[in-house]
Amino acid sequence: MGVLQKLSELNLVIKYRKQLKPVLTSYLHFFENTETSVWGSITEDDEQGIKHAVVQSGKHKGPIVEIGALFGHTTNLLASMKRTGVILITVENFTWNPFSLPPEVHRQFTMRTLRYALKHCSTQVFDGNAADFYLANGTLKPSLIFIDAGHDYESVRKDIDWAVSTGCPVISGHDYTVAHPGVVKAVDETFGNNISLYGSVWIHQRRECE
């Protein structure tokens, strides 16, 4: 590599250093946590939990709702596991991703990732925030709600409160770990010990629906 090329690349790094900082931070966080699920990735234990939640939801009528698609990895898994004909609605506003992609690029990437599920697996994307989805679907009765959007306490608590208000028989979510104390606090406050854990996936079933 020539000196001029190295200088050119260095100038690009300097020029875009503000944009590169969150990308580098995300990369280092991911690199330091390769044994756990991070940003839409799932472990084998997590996958077993999601499968269990989907199987239990199959005993009930209603769509599956996923709050937070990010890049669509868990969405595809849910679509592949659910019964044929069951509608899967995933909610994503494309305002955050660990690589600081602009919303329009994030949206395009996710929609392409979900192309097969959208066309063949009764899957829909609600392009907006969770609050708008909740307002627009006041009478919705899901069979499963999977929560994996904001991981701060306030966001998770709002998502759980809505899920409980629907009477959903199976409520589940991702990232119940010490790395996400907001998730742990919100889940514990609402359900106490009445949850099952598979890796970092938590599952609550209404006792009368078990």
VEXDREN-2710 file (C-alpha; in Angstrom, 1 decimal):
% VEXDREN-2710
k/r/px/py/pz
1/MET/0.0/0.0/0.0
2/GLY/1.5/3.3/-1.1
3/VAL/2.0/6.3/1.2
4/LEU/-0.5/8.4/-0.7
5/GLN/-3.2/5.7/-0.2
6/LYS/-2.4/5.5/3.5
7/LEU/-2.7/9.2/3.9
8/SER/-6.0/9.2/1.9
9/GLU/-7.4/6.6/4.3
10/LEU/-6.2/8.4/7.3
11/ASN/-7.9/11.6/6.1
12/LEU/-11.1/9.7/5.7
13/VAL/-10.9/8.4/9.3
14/ILE/-10.2/11.9/10.5
15/LYS/-13.1/13.3/8.4
16/TYR/-15.6/10.8/9.6
17/ARG/-14.3/10.2/13.2
18/LYS/-17.6/11.3/14.8
19/GLN/-19.5/8.7/12.7
20/LEU/-16.9/6.0/13.3
21/LYS/-16.8/6.3/17.1
22/PRO/-20.2/4.6/17.7
23/VAL/-19.4/1.9/15.1
24/LEU/-16.0/1.2/16.8
25/THR/-17.7/1.1/20.2
26/SER/-20.3/-1.3/19.0
27/TYR/-17.6/-3.5/17.4
28/LEU/-15.5/-3.6/20.6
29/HIS/-18.6/-4.4/22.7
30/PHE/-19.6/-7.2/20.3
31/PHE/-16.0/-8.5/20.3
32/GLU/-15.9/-8.6/24.1
33/ASN/-19.2/-10.5/24.3
34/THR/-18.9/-13.2/21.8
35/GLU/-20.4/-15.8/24.1
36/THR/-23.7/-13.9/24.7
37/SER/-26.4/-12.7/22.4
38/VAL/-25.9/-9.1/21.3
39/TRP/-28.0/-6.9/19.1
40/GLY/-30.4/-9.3/17.5
41/SER/-28.0/-12.3/17.6
42/ILE/-29.3/-15.4/19.5
43/THR/-27.6/-18.3/21.2
44/GLU/-28.8/-21.9/20.9
45/ASP/-30.4/-21.6/24.3
46/ASP/-32.2/-18.4/23.3
47/GLU/-33.4/-20.2/20.2
48/GLN/-34.9/-23.0/22.3
49/GLY/-36.7/-20.4/24.4
50/ILE/-38.2/-18.8/21.3
51/LYS/-39.3/-22.2/20.0
52/HIS/-40.9/-23.0/23.3
53/ALA/-42.8/-19.7/23.3
54/VAL/-44.0/-20.2/19.8
55/VAL/-45.2/-23.7/20.5
56/GLN/-47.1/-22.6/23.6
57/SER/-48.7/-19.7/21.6
58/GLY/-49.9/-22.2/19.1
59/LYS/-52.5/-23.4/21.6
60/HIS/-54.2/-20.0/21.3
61/LYS/-55.7/-17.9/18.6
62/GLY/-54.3/-14.6/17.5
63/PRO/-51.2/-13.2/15.8
64/ILE/-47.7/-13.1/17.0
65/VAL/-46.3/-9.6/17.7
66/GLU/-42.6/-8.9/17.9
67/ILE/-41.6/-5.5/19.4
68/GLY/-38.3/-4.6/17.9
69/ALA/-37.0/-6.2/14.7
70/LEU/-33.6/-4.5/14.4
71/PHE/-32.2/-6.5/11.4
72/GLY/-34.9/-9.2/11.3
73/HIS/-32.9/-12.2/12.5
74/THR/-35.4/-13.1/15.3
75/THR/-38.3/-12.2/13.0
76/ASN/-37.1/-14.8/10.5
77/LEU/-36.8/-17.4/13.3
78/LEU/-40.3/-16.7/14.5
79/ALA/-41.7/-16.8/11.0
80/SER/-40.0/-20.2/10.4
81/MET/-41.4/-21.7/13.7
82/LYS/-45.0/-20.5/13.7
83/ARG/-47.9/-22.4/12.3
84/THR/-48.8/-21.7/8.7
85/GLY/-51.3/-18.9/8.4
86/VAL/-50.6/-17.3/11.8
87/ILE/-49.9/-13.6/11.2
88/LEU/-46.6/-12.3/12.5
89/ILE/-46.3/-8.5/13.0
90/THR/-43.0/-7.0/13.7
91/VAL/-42.7/-3.4/15.0
92/GLU/-39.6/-1.4/14.0
93/ASN/-39.0/2.4/13.6
94/PHE/-35.5/2.1/12.3
95/THR/-34.1/4.9/14.5
96/TRP/-31.3/2.9/16.1
97/ASN/-28.8/0.2/15.1
98/PRO/-25.4/-0.7/16.4
99/PHE/-23.6/0.3/13.2
100/SER/-25.1/3.9/13.0
101/LEU/-26.6/3.2/9.6
102/PRO/-29.0/5.9/8.4
103/PRO/-32.7/5.0/8.9
104/GLU/-33.3/4.6/5.2
105/VAL/-30.3/2.2/4.9
106/HIS/-31.3/0.3/8.0
107/ARG/-34.9/0.0/6.7
108/GLN/-33.7/-1.3/3.3
109/PHE/-31.3/-3.8/4.8
110/THR/-34.0/-5.2/7.2
111/MET/-36.7/-5.4/4.5
112/ARG/-34.3/-7.3/2.3
113/THR/-33.4/-9.7/5.1
114/LEU/-37.2/-10.3/5.6
115/ARG/-38.0/-10.7/1.9
116/TYR/-39.0/-14.4/2.1
117/ALA/-40.9/-14.1/5.3
118/LEU/-42.9/-11.1/4.0
119/LYS/-43.8/-12.9/0.8
120/HIS/-44.4/-16.4/2.0
121/CYS/-44.8/-16.5/5.8
122/SER/-47.7/-14.1/6.6
123/THR/-45.3/-11.6/8.0
124/GLN/-45.9/-7.9/8.2
125/VAL/-43.7/-4.9/9.3
126/PHE/-45.3/-2.0/11.2
127/ASP/-42.9/0.8/10.3
128/GLY/-43.2/3.1/13.3
129/ASN/-42.6/3.2/17.0
130/ALA/-44.3/0.9/19.5
131/ALA/-46.5/3.7/21.1
132/ASP/-48.1/4.3/17.7
133/PHE/-48.6/0.6/17.1
134/TYR/-50.3/0.3/20.5
135/LEU/-52.6/3.2/19.7
136/ALA/-53.5/1.8/16.3
137/ASN/-54.2/-1.7/17.7
138/GLY/-56.2/-1.2/20.8
139/THR/-58.3/-4.4/20.3
140/LEU/-55.6/-6.7/19.1
141/LYS/-55.4/-10.1/20.9
142/PRO/-52.1/-11.7/20.2
143/SER/-51.2/-15.3/21.1
144/LEU/-47.6/-14.3/21.7
145/ILE/-45.8/-11.0/22.2
146/PHE/-42.0/-11.0/22.0
147/ILE/-40.3/-7.9/23.4
148/ASP/-36.9/-7.0/22.1
149/ALA/-36.8/-3.2/21.4
150/GLY/-35.5/-0.6/23.8
151/HIS/-33.6/-2.2/26.7
152/ASP/-33.9/0.6/29.2
153/TYR/-36.3/0.1/32.1
154/GLU/-38.9/2.6/31.0
155/SER/-39.1/1.2/27.5
156/VAL/-39.4/-2.4/28.6
157/ARG/-41.9/-1.6/31.3
158/LYS/-44.2/0.2/28.7
159/ASP/-43.9/-2.8/26.4
160/ILE/-44.7/-5.3/29.1
161/ASP/-47.6/-3.1/30.4
162/TRP/-49.2/-3.1/27.0
163/ALA/-48.6/-6.8/26.5
164/VAL/-50.3/-7.5/29.9
165/SER/-53.2/-5.2/29.0
166/THR/-54.0/-7.3/25.9
167/GLY/-54.6/-10.5/27.9
168/CYS/-51.9/-12.2/25.8
169/PRO/-51.4/-15.8/27.1
170/VAL/-47.7/-15.9/26.3
171/ILE/-45.4/-12.9/26.8
172/SER/-41.7/-13.3/26.2
173/GLY/-38.6/-11.3/25.4
174/HIS/-34.9/-11.2/24.9
175/ASP/-31.8/-10.1/26.8
176/TYR/-32.7/-10.9/30.4
177/THR/-29.0/-10.6/31.6
178/VAL/-26.9/-8.6/33.9
179/ALA/-25.8/-6.6/30.9
180/HIS/-29.4/-5.2/30.6
181/PRO/-30.5/-4.4/34.2
182/GLY/-33.5/-2.4/32.8
183/VAL/-34.9/-5.6/31.2
184/VAL/-34.4/-7.6/34.4
185/LYS/-36.0/-5.0/36.6
186/ALA/-39.0/-4.6/34.4
187/VAL/-39.6/-8.3/34.0
188/ASP/-39.1/-9.1/37.7
189/GLU/-41.4/-6.2/38.9
190/THR/-44.2/-7.5/36.7
191/PHE/-43.9/-11.3/36.8
192/GLY/-41.7/-12.1/39.8
193/ASN/-40.7/-15.7/39.7
194/ASN/-43.4/-16.6/37.2
195/ILE/-41.1/-16.8/34.3
196/SER/-39.0/-19.5/32.5
197/LEU/-35.5/-18.7/31.3
198/TYR/-33.7/-20.1/28.3
199/GLY/-30.4/-18.4/27.9
200/SER/-31.4/-14.7/27.9
201/VAL/-34.9/-15.4/26.7
202/TRP/-37.6/-15.0/29.3
203/ILE/-41.1/-16.4/29.0
204/HIS/-44.2/-15.7/31.1
205/GLN/-47.4/-17.7/30.6
206/ARG/-50.7/-16.8/32.2
207/ARG/-51.4/-19.7/34.6
208/GLU/-54.9/-20.2/33.4
209/CYS/-53.5/-20.6/29.9
210/GLU/-50.8/-23.2/30.6
END
